[in-house]
Amino acid sequence: MEDYSLGMVEGRFADIVWQNAPLTTAELTKLCEKELGWKRTTTYTVLKKLSDRGLFENREGTVIVRMGKEVFYARQSEAYVDRSFQGSLPGFLTAFTSRRKLSEEEVEKLKKIIEEQE
């Protein structure tokens, strides 16, 4: 199973790329220095790590997105439900709502999602 998790710092880095891509590696280095206090080598190391995982690509000095934020977090959610609830969305919702009551607005949004899937 692929790893669809990001540590806190990786998440902040990924957000920088998602918000600014495409961008040059020089631009990314400057943003990471400003936002994260990183040196160039740290930026390149994390970029390589997340590129190896399929999120980004450094194409001739330009960083591009290979997996968008929404897709990444959707896959992360799917992996969590698969791992923790044997793929059962009703099982997840039962566990989620056992300690937290849904608002009327949330219930209506869920109903709409279900109707659209039928």
HELIX and SHEET records of a PDB file:
HELIX    1   1 MET A    8  ASN A   20  1                                  13    
HELIX    2   2 THR A   25  LEU A   36  1                                  12    
HELIX    3   3 ARG A   40  ASP A   52  1                                  13    
HELIX    4   4 LYS A   69  PHE A   85  1                                  17    
HELIX    5   5 LEU A   89  THR A   97  1                                   9    
HELIX    6   6 GLU A  104  GLN A  117  1                                  14    
SHEET    1   A 3 LEU A  23  THR A  24  0                                        
SHEET    2   A 3 THR A  62  VAL A  65 -1                                        
SHEET    3   A 3 PHE A  56  ARG A  59 -1                                        
END                                                                             
